Amino acid sequence: MDKAKADGKIEGEGSYSATADYNKRTAEFLKKGSVDSAARDAAQALDSDEADSLKAAEAKGKAGDPKGQGAARTK
């Protein structure tokens, strides 16, 4: 399904604006130098009480259903 961008142009599969936004935010995160800290926080979370919840969320994401909506509907 096509989606309209804020400037009115139509984007379908492979959104250029979403890619540009992701790349910008990723570069900003890397410039902050917080990668090691974020990795330590993630490792600690996996050793905490929330580990099961995090692993379940990871499995949903890998299954292609991050919102837990079940199988895709077809008409």
TASULBEL-V771929 format. One line per field, one symbol per residue. ss: DSSP state (@ for helix, = for strand, . for the rest). phi: phi as a letter, one per 20 degrees, with the letter a starting at -180 (. if undefined). burial: I if it has 24 or more other C-alpha atoms within 12 Angstrom, else O. A space follows every 50 residues. Layout:
BEGIN
ss: ???
phi: ???
burial: ???
END
This chain:
BEGIN
ss: ..==.....==....@@@@@@@@@@@@@@@@@..@@@@@@@@@@@@.... @@@@@@@@@@@@.............
phi: .fceegenfecdgmffffffffffffffffffmeffffffffffffddfe gfffffffffffencfemenffecd
burial: OOOOOOOOOOOOOOOOOOOOOOOOOOOOOOOOOOOOOOOOOOOOOOOOOO OOOOOOOOOOOOOOOOOOOOOOOOO
END
